[in-house]
Amino acid sequence: MKFPLEQLSNMEYNKPLVQVDDTDEWIQWDYCDLEGLPTKRIDVTMTNMGKLPKGQWNNLPETFTSVDGKEYLIEDIIILKPSKYNATLRTL
């Protein structure tokens, strides 16, 4: 799968569960290297939601690290779902 920069930034916060390639194992996302990339919206005001900065598809990281410390290719993700922790927070 391909993800824009804004979604990768959200995944850093939400830490979703993913399945990679042909495995049935759910892997929890921990982080990927977004240092130096413009992850925040610009020109945000009380009445304007702002706009995405340019470069949402440029120079994106190719790997992510799971909570157990292993690295995986982002393009190998085939299924993405919220983690149980996040699903619990949404029902409160």
N, C-alpha and C positions, 0 to 999 in steps of 0.2 A: 504494500500500500504506500501511497505517497500522502504526506501530511503537510499543510502549510505551516509556516513558522508560528502563527498564533495558536494553532491546535497543539503543536509540540510544546509550547509554553504552558498551555492548560494541562497537558499530560504530566508535566513536571509537578504541578500542584496536586492534581487528582490521583495520580499513580494508578492508572487503570490496569486491568488484567488483559493480557494479549495471548493469542496462540500464534506460534511461529511455524511456517511451512506445514509439514504433514504430521506434526505431533498432536496428541490429544491433551498435552499438559498445558495448564494455564500458568503463565509467567507474569509476575507483577512488575510493572515498569517502576524504576526508581528515578533515573535521570538520564539526560543526554547533554552534551556540551553545547550550550546556547550562548556562551560568552562572546560578547562583541556584536551580537545580532539584535536588531531593534524589535523587541518583543511586545512593547506597549503601543497602544493607539496614540496618535498625535492629534493635536488641535481639539482636545476634549473640553467641553464647557458644560454648564448646567443644562442647556437645551440642545446640545449637539453631541452625539455619541462619538464623534471624531472619525478619523479614517485610518486605515491600515498603512503603515509605512511601506515604502517601496522595498522590494527585495524579499517578499514573502516566500519565494521559491528559490532564491539564490543562496548558495553557500550553506545549505542546510547540513546538519550532521548526518552521517550515514549509519551510525550505530547508537544503541541505547544500552544502558546497564540495568540489569534486574536487581531486585532487593537482595538476591543471594550473591551478587558480585560478578555474574557472568555477562559477557557482552554478546549482543545479537544485532543483526542487520535490521534496520527499520523497514526496508523494502520487503523483508521476508514475513512481515506481520500479515496474517490472513483474517483474523477475527479480533475485534476490540470490544471490551465491555467494561462497565464501571466496576471498581473493586467493591467488595462487600462493605468495607468501611464507609465508602462514599454513598452507597445505596442506603445504608442505615441513616446517615446524616440527612438525606433528602426526605425521609419519611417523618422526621421529627417535627 
